[in-house]
Amino acid sequence: MADVGDYNARTFARIARTGQLHINARALTGAEITDDPDLVKAKVDGLLVPAPQPHSAAVTELYDVVRRHPIRAPEAVLAPQRNPAQATGVEREPIARPEMGARP
């Protein structure tokens, strides 16, 4: 997960830097929209707006937790070679079922 978190954090940072990161205005608090009449209207209408820096910073902090996680992906280990098994009579017979509508 740390490797995935690192990749996702870099991708998220690139999206945020290029202004492509948006949030539903209804997720914004009153304090975040008070000084901007366009944000107030967007919140009432439920529109998407560019994500404020505190929101993207909070997501970046969460990615940093995952990036620094001490558990890394294990090295690939091949399973030991298995000998093919011979099927018994039970395994070769099809499973019988009663016809439609038949009662036990």
N, C-alpha and C positions, 0 to 999 in steps of 0.2 A: 504494500500500500504506500510505503514511503516513496517508491519510485513513481508510482501513479500520481501521488500527491505533488511531487516535484514537477512532473510534466503538466499537470492541471494548473498548478500555481503559475508557471511560466505562461501558459496559454491565457489564463484569466488576466494576468498583468498586461499582456499584449492587447487583449480586447478592451480592457479598461483604459489603457493609454491612448488607443485610437478613437475613443468616444463611442464605441459600439455597445457599451454596456448600459442597458436601460432597466428601469424598475417601474412597477405599477405605482402610480402616484398615490394610490390609497394606502400604500405601505409607509408613506412618509408621515411624520408626526406634525402636529400643528405648529410646533416651534420651527420645523424645517421649511414650512411653506408660508409662514406669516408675512415675510417681507417680499414675496413674489406673487403678484396677482395671477400670473400665468400658471404657477404651480397650484394655486388654490383652485382655479378652474379645472386643471388637469385632474386634481384629486376628486372633485365633484363628478367629473365625467368618467373617471376610471381609466385615464389614458396612461400610456407609457411615457416616462421622462428619463433623461440622462440620470444615471445613478449618482447620488451625491458622494463625495469623497469619503465621508465617515462610513458609509455602507460598504463601499469597495474595500476600505481598510479593514473592516471587521471580517470580511471573507478572506482577505489575504492573511490575517492573523490565524484564522482557522486552518488554512492551507499550511502555514508554517508549523503548526502543531503536528500535522501529519508528516510533513517533510522531515522533521527532526525525530520522528518515532524511532526507537532503537531496534525494532524488529525489521529485518530486511528479508527479502524473498530468499527462500532456501535454494541451494544449488540443485540442479536437476540430477536425480539419481535414477538410474535404470532399474527396473524390476528384474529379479532373477528369471532366468529362462525356465519355462514350465514345459513338462512333457505333455503331449496331447493325451487326453483321457478317452477311454473307450466307452461308448454309450451302452447302458444296460437296456434290457427289454422294456422297462417302464418308461425310460426316456424316449424310446423309439416309437411307442404307441401314441396315436393321437388322443387328445382328451375327448371323451365321449360326453355328449350332452343330450338331454331329452329334446324331442321335437317341440316346436312352438305349441303352447297350449296344453302340453302333457302335464299331468299332476303326478307327484311322487306317490 
